[in-house]
Amino acid sequence: MVDFIIGGLVLIAVIFAVRQVIKNQKNGGCAGGCSGCSQGSSCRVYEDLEKEIQEKNKGK
């Protein structure tokens, strides 16, 4: 009986996660990847900053 309860809770969590991804895609938001995303350039800002910090720390 406990297995069904835990399985049901996991299923509900998955359903909510899928709904959120679909909602973000319909609204033009990023759903995990930058290809085809209207805000892809904003996501890359953090990647570029992280690379700069790593390069500066290599010299230390």
PyMOL commands that place a pseudoatom at each C-alpha (Angstrom):
pseudoatom trace, name=CA, resn=MET, resi=1, chain=A, elem=C, hetatm=0, pos=[0.000, 0.000, 0.000]
pseudoatom trace, name=CA, resn=VAL, resi=2, chain=A, elem=C, hetatm=0, pos=[2.839, 2.373, 0.820]
pseudoatom trace, name=CA, resn=ASP, resi=3, chain=A, elem=C, hetatm=0, pos=[4.347, 1.692, -2.611]
pseudoatom trace, name=CA, resn=PHE, resi=4, chain=A, elem=C, hetatm=0, pos=[1.205, 3.003, -4.286]
pseudoatom trace, name=CA, resn=ILE, resi=5, chain=A, elem=C, hetatm=0, pos=[1.249, 6.162, -2.187]
pseudoatom trace, name=CA, resn=ILE, resi=6, chain=A, elem=C, hetatm=0, pos=[4.909, 6.886, -2.947]
pseudoatom trace, name=CA, resn=GLY, resi=7, chain=A, elem=C, hetatm=0, pos=[4.395, 6.025, -6.620]
pseudoatom trace, name=CA, resn=GLY, resi=8, chain=A, elem=C, hetatm=0, pos=[1.398, 8.352, -6.751]
pseudoatom trace, name=CA, resn=LEU, resi=9, chain=A, elem=C, hetatm=0, pos=[3.368, 11.213, -5.220]
pseudoatom trace, name=CA, resn=VAL, resi=10, chain=A, elem=C, hetatm=0, pos=[6.213, 10.709, -7.693]
pseudoatom trace, name=CA, resn=LEU, resi=11, chain=A, elem=C, hetatm=0, pos=[3.714, 10.603, -10.561]
pseudoatom trace, name=CA, resn=ILE, resi=12, chain=A, elem=C, hetatm=0, pos=[2.119, 13.852, -9.402]
pseudoatom trace, name=CA, resn=ALA, resi=13, chain=A, elem=C, hetatm=0, pos=[5.546, 15.527, -9.179]
pseudoatom trace, name=CA, resn=VAL, resi=14, chain=A, elem=C, hetatm=0, pos=[6.398, 14.382, -12.712]
pseudoatom trace, name=CA, resn=ILE, resi=15, chain=A, elem=C, hetatm=0, pos=[3.083, 15.655, -14.045]
pseudoatom trace, name=CA, resn=PHE, resi=16, chain=A, elem=C, hetatm=0, pos=[3.672, 19.087, -12.476]
pseudoatom trace, name=CA, resn=ALA, resi=17, chain=A, elem=C, hetatm=0, pos=[7.214, 19.227, -13.874]
pseudoatom trace, name=CA, resn=VAL, resi=18, chain=A, elem=C, hetatm=0, pos=[6.015, 18.359, -17.397]
pseudoatom trace, name=CA, resn=ARG, resi=19, chain=A, elem=C, hetatm=0, pos=[3.253, 20.952, -17.160]
pseudoatom trace, name=CA, resn=GLN, resi=20, chain=A, elem=C, hetatm=0, pos=[5.792, 23.607, -16.134]
pseudoatom trace, name=CA, resn=VAL, resi=21, chain=A, elem=C, hetatm=0, pos=[8.070, 22.774, -19.077]
pseudoatom trace, name=CA, resn=ILE, resi=22, chain=A, elem=C, hetatm=0, pos=[5.159, 22.923, -21.520]
pseudoatom trace, name=CA, resn=LYS, resi=23, chain=A, elem=C, hetatm=0, pos=[3.987, 26.214, -20.014]
pseudoatom trace, name=CA, resn=ASN, resi=24, chain=A, elem=C, hetatm=0, pos=[7.484, 27.714, -20.348]
pseudoatom trace, name=CA, resn=GLN, resi=25, chain=A, elem=C, hetatm=0, pos=[7.760, 26.611, -23.973]
pseudoatom trace, name=CA, resn=LYS, resi=26, chain=A, elem=C, hetatm=0, pos=[4.397, 28.150, -24.850]
pseudoatom trace, name=CA, resn=ASN, resi=27, chain=A, elem=C, hetatm=0, pos=[5.360, 31.431, -23.176]
pseudoatom trace, name=CA, resn=GLY, resi=28, chain=A, elem=C, hetatm=0, pos=[8.694, 31.584, -24.966]
pseudoatom trace, name=CA, resn=GLY, resi=29, chain=A, elem=C, hetatm=0, pos=[10.814, 30.772, -21.936]
pseudoatom trace, name=CA, resn=CYS, resi=30, chain=A, elem=C, hetatm=0, pos=[13.830, 28.506, -21.896]
pseudoatom trace, name=CA, resn=ALA, resi=31, chain=A, elem=C, hetatm=0, pos=[13.061, 24.916, -21.083]
pseudoatom trace, name=CA, resn=GLY, resi=32, chain=A, elem=C, hetatm=0, pos=[16.561, 23.632, -20.494]
pseudoatom trace, name=CA, resn=GLY, resi=33, chain=A, elem=C, hetatm=0, pos=[18.418, 24.431, -23.716]
pseudoatom trace, name=CA, resn=CYS, resi=34, chain=A, elem=C, hetatm=0, pos=[19.467, 27.610, -25.453]
pseudoatom trace, name=CA, resn=SER, resi=35, chain=A, elem=C, hetatm=0, pos=[18.916, 26.504, -29.033]
pseudoatom trace, name=CA, resn=GLY, resi=36, chain=A, elem=C, hetatm=0, pos=[15.858, 28.306, -30.350]
pseudoatom trace, name=CA, resn=CYS, resi=37, chain=A, elem=C, hetatm=0, pos=[15.386, 30.210, -27.113]
pseudoatom trace, name=CA, resn=SER, resi=38, chain=A, elem=C, hetatm=0, pos=[14.470, 33.875, -27.331]
pseudoatom trace, name=CA, resn=GLN, resi=39, chain=A, elem=C, hetatm=0, pos=[16.590, 34.585, -24.241]
pseudoatom trace, name=CA, resn=GLY, resi=40, chain=A, elem=C, hetatm=0, pos=[19.545, 32.367, -25.164]
pseudoatom trace, name=CA, resn=SER, resi=41, chain=A, elem=C, hetatm=0, pos=[22.005, 35.240, -25.147]
pseudoatom trace, name=CA, resn=SER, resi=42, chain=A, elem=C, hetatm=0, pos=[21.154, 36.004, -21.516]
pseudoatom trace, name=CA, resn=CYS, resi=43, chain=A, elem=C, hetatm=0, pos=[21.889, 32.428, -20.471]
pseudoatom trace, name=CA, resn=ARG, resi=44, chain=A, elem=C, hetatm=0, pos=[25.327, 32.575, -22.030]
pseudoatom trace, name=CA, resn=VAL, resi=45, chain=A, elem=C, hetatm=0, pos=[26.297, 35.606, -19.960]
pseudoatom trace, name=CA, resn=TYR, resi=46, chain=A, elem=C, hetatm=0, pos=[26.719, 33.376, -16.909]
pseudoatom trace, name=CA, resn=GLU, resi=47, chain=A, elem=C, hetatm=0, pos=[28.713, 30.794, -18.866]
pseudoatom trace, name=CA, resn=ASP, resi=48, chain=A, elem=C, hetatm=0, pos=[31.058, 33.492, -20.177]
pseudoatom trace, name=CA, resn=LEU, resi=49, chain=A, elem=C, hetatm=0, pos=[31.494, 34.980, -16.701]
pseudoatom trace, name=CA, resn=GLU, resi=50, chain=A, elem=C, hetatm=0, pos=[32.270, 31.560, -15.278]
pseudoatom trace, name=CA, resn=LYS, resi=51, chain=A, elem=C, hetatm=0, pos=[34.922, 30.971, -17.964]
pseudoatom trace, name=CA, resn=GLU, resi=52, chain=A, elem=C, hetatm=0, pos=[36.544, 34.344, -17.226]
pseudoatom trace, name=CA, resn=ILE, resi=53, chain=A, elem=C, hetatm=0, pos=[36.717, 33.587, -13.513]
pseudoatom trace, name=CA, resn=GLN, resi=54, chain=A, elem=C, hetatm=0, pos=[38.230, 30.156, -14.160]
pseudoatom trace, name=CA, resn=GLU, resi=55, chain=A, elem=C, hetatm=0, pos=[40.873, 31.652, -16.464]
pseudoatom trace, name=CA, resn=LYS, resi=56, chain=A, elem=C, hetatm=0, pos=[41.814, 34.295, -13.882]
pseudoatom trace, name=CA, resn=ASN, resi=57, chain=A, elem=C, hetatm=0, pos=[42.122, 31.657, -11.162]
pseudoatom trace, name=CA, resn=LYS, resi=58, chain=A, elem=C, hetatm=0, pos=[44.427, 29.476, -13.271]
pseudoatom trace, name=CA, resn=GLY, resi=59, chain=A, elem=C, hetatm=0, pos=[47.227, 31.986, -12.884]
pseudoatom trace, name=CA, resn=LYS, resi=60, chain=A, elem=C, hetatm=0, pos=[47.073, 31.959, -9.084]
for i in range(1, 60): cmd.bond("trace and resi %d" % i, "trace and resi %d" % (i + 1))
show_as sticks, trace
zoom trace
